[in-house]
Amino acid sequence: MGKLDGRVVLITGAARGQGEQEARLFVAEGAKVVLTDVLDDQGEALAKELGEGSAVYVRLDVRQEADWIAAVAAAKRAFGKIDGLVNNAGILRFNELVNTPLEEFQQVVQVNQVGAFLGIRTVAPEIEAAGGGTIVNTASYTALTGMAFVGAYAATKHAVLGLTRVAAVELAAKKIRVNAVCPGAVDTPMTNPAALDPAADPVESGAAVDELYRKLVPMGRIGRPQEVAALALFLTGDDSSYITGQPFVVDGGWLAGVSLF
Ligand SMILES: NC(=O)c1ccc[n+]([C@@H]2O[C@H](COP(=O)([O-])OP(=O)(O)OC[C@H]3O[C@@H](n4cnc5c(N)ncnc54)[C@H](O)[C@@H]3O)[C@@H](O)[C@H]2O)c1
């Protein structure tokens, strides 16, 4: 018996990183998964690997309302219903607030914040029609505290928590639970873009990442995307049946405080 037997979950940004690991774990736990992303080749290859009966890939740019409507229709054609959503797609831009171009700020808002809003608004009625289910929003450590040079990102992740709380209150009577994961630093292309650069030395860039997080994080290491997927599984499955409207931090102790040595 899997923890998600009989469930159909749509995951955004599922072609790589945390979304990919969520898709892999959810399928291993019996779910049917609708993988969505703008990285079509990677998304399609992952769906193929996971198997036709378990996964389907649909292109979904989370900023586009029409894409959401088409993805829901495709999901229902493939698996008959949707009773879970993981709003995972996101982008990060580094800039001092006073030097952040308006266009860049709005770009981050469109993906991280508008994308999560459109996801909740489009998919919640489908989950209700399926008899209830779950929404997991991907916030961040920076939804709960500040961090220099990620002003646009932190603002959108704080907003995702606001959306999570309001959605939880409004959707509880419809048997939809809504929670948020708040990862600290996790080893994906977002935190280590050098991993995607064929010209970069993977050993060197990996060592730089290890050294940074050895000092910053009490547990002394960066997180693995599988560790965020495990939390998303908990919040999507029945083990969290009485939990809604909450942020869950998965950060190796980073938010707990600073260490002196
Ligand atoms: N990696 C971290 O340290 C970390 C920490 C906290 C929160 N997060 C959040 O976790 C989520 C996943 O990030 P990740 O670390 O796996 O990074 P990632 O860059 O590997 O994955 C993000 C995915 O989102 C997709 N995406 C980007 N723009 C999109 C759009 N407009 N429409 C649809 N898909 C789009 C990308 O193609 C990619 O597949 C993000 O919301 C991110 O903000 C990551």
Ligand as a Chemical Component Dictionary entry (heavy atoms), coordinates in Angstrom:
data_LIG
# 
_chem_comp.id                   LIG 
_chem_comp.type                 NON-POLYMER 
_chem_comp.pdbx_formal_charge   0 
_chem_comp.three_letter_code    LIG 
# 
loop_
_chem_comp_atom.comp_id 
_chem_comp_atom.atom_id 
_chem_comp_atom.alt_atom_id 
_chem_comp_atom.type_symbol 
_chem_comp_atom.charge 
_chem_comp_atom.model_Cartn_x 
_chem_comp_atom.model_Cartn_y 
_chem_comp_atom.model_Cartn_z 
_chem_comp_atom.pdbx_ordinal 
LIG N1  N1  N 0  16.614 25.225 -3.913  1  
LIG C1  C1  C 0  16.409 25.933 -2.815  2  
LIG O1  O1  O 0  17.335 26.159 -2.019  3  
LIG C2  C2  C 0  15.036 26.433 -2.465  4  
LIG C3  C3  C 0  14.846 26.978 -1.195  5  
LIG C4  C4  C 0  13.587 27.444 -0.849  6  
LIG C5  C5  C 0  12.553 27.359 -1.744  7  
LIG N2  N2  N 1  12.769 26.845 -2.982  8  
LIG C6  C6  C 0  11.628 26.795 -3.891  9  
LIG O2  O2  O 0  11.438 25.465 -4.319  10 
LIG C7  C7  C 0  10.803 25.450 -5.598  11 
LIG C8  C8  C 0  11.557 24.538 -6.533  12 
LIG O3  O3  O 0  12.832 25.084 -6.788  13 
LIG P1  P1  P 0  14.129 24.196 -7.093  14 
LIG O4  O4  O 0  15.088 24.448 -6.013  15 
LIG O5  O5  O -1 13.732 22.803 -7.423  16 
LIG O6  O6  O 0  14.687 24.988 -8.370  17 
LIG P2  P2  P 0  14.785 24.608 -9.923  18 
LIG O7  O7  O 0  15.201 25.867 -10.583 19 
LIG O8  O8  O 0  15.595 23.390 -10.108 20 
LIG O9  O9  O 0  13.283 24.219 -10.321 21 
LIG C9  C9  C 0  12.284 25.165 -10.559 22 
LIG C10 C10 C 0  11.416 24.639 -11.687 23 
LIG O10 O10 O 0  10.383 25.626 -11.930 24 
LIG C11 C11 C 0  10.264 25.739 -13.334 25 
LIG N3  N3  N 0  9.715  27.040 -13.728 26 
LIG C12 C12 C 0  10.338 28.256 -13.714 27 
LIG N4  N4  N 0  9.520  29.193 -14.212 28 
LIG C13 C13 C 0  8.363  28.567 -14.541 29 
LIG C14 C14 C 0  7.128  28.999 -15.082 30 
LIG N5  N5  N 0  6.910  30.285 -15.447 31 
LIG N6  N6  N 0  6.142  28.086 -15.256 32 
LIG C15 C15 C 0  6.354  26.792 -14.937 33 
LIG N7  N7  N 0  7.486  26.319 -14.441 34 
LIG C16 C16 C 0  8.485  27.194 -14.235 35 
LIG C17 C17 C 0  11.677 25.540 -13.878 36 
LIG O11 O11 O 0  11.657 25.234 -15.260 37 
LIG C18 C18 C 0  12.191 24.421 -12.992 38 
LIG O12 O12 O 0  11.908 23.156 -13.520 39 
LIG C19 C19 C 0  10.759 26.921 -6.033  40 
LIG O13 O13 O 0  9.483  27.459 -5.746  41 
LIG C20 C20 C 0  11.790 27.577 -5.157  42 
LIG O14 O14 O 0  11.542 28.955 -4.983  43 
LIG C21 C21 C 0  13.994 26.379 -3.359  44 
# 
loop_
_chem_comp_bond.comp_id 
_chem_comp_bond.atom_id_1 
_chem_comp_bond.atom_id_2 
_chem_comp_bond.value_order 
_chem_comp_bond.pdbx_ordinal 
LIG N1  C1  SING 1  
LIG C1  O1  DOUB 2  
LIG C1  C2  SING 3  
LIG C2  C3  SING 4  
LIG C2  C21 DOUB 5  
LIG C3  C4  DOUB 6  
LIG C4  C5  SING 7  
LIG C5  N2  DOUB 8  
LIG N2  C6  SING 9  
LIG N2  C21 SING 10 
LIG C6  O2  SING 11 
LIG C6  C20 SING 12 
LIG O2  C7  SING 13 
LIG C7  C8  SING 14 
LIG C7  C19 SING 15 
LIG C8  O3  SING 16 
LIG O3  P1  SING 17 
LIG P1  O4  DOUB 18 
LIG P1  O5  SING 19 
LIG P1  O6  SING 20 
LIG O6  P2  SING 21 
LIG P2  O7  DOUB 22 
LIG P2  O8  SING 23 
LIG P2  O9  SING 24 
LIG O9  C9  SING 25 
LIG C9  C10 SING 26 
LIG C10 O10 SING 27 
LIG C10 C18 SING 28 
LIG O10 C11 SING 29 
LIG C11 N3  SING 30 
LIG C11 C17 SING 31 
LIG N3  C12 SING 32 
LIG N3  C16 SING 33 
LIG C12 N4  DOUB 34 
LIG N4  C13 SING 35 
LIG C13 C14 SING 36 
LIG C13 C16 DOUB 37 
LIG C14 N5  SING 38 
LIG C14 N6  DOUB 39 
LIG N6  C15 SING 40 
LIG C15 N7  DOUB 41 
LIG N7  C16 SING 42 
LIG C17 O11 SING 43 
LIG C17 C18 SING 44 
LIG C18 O12 SING 45 
LIG C19 O13 SING 46 
LIG C19 C20 SING 47 
LIG C20 O14 SING 48 
# 
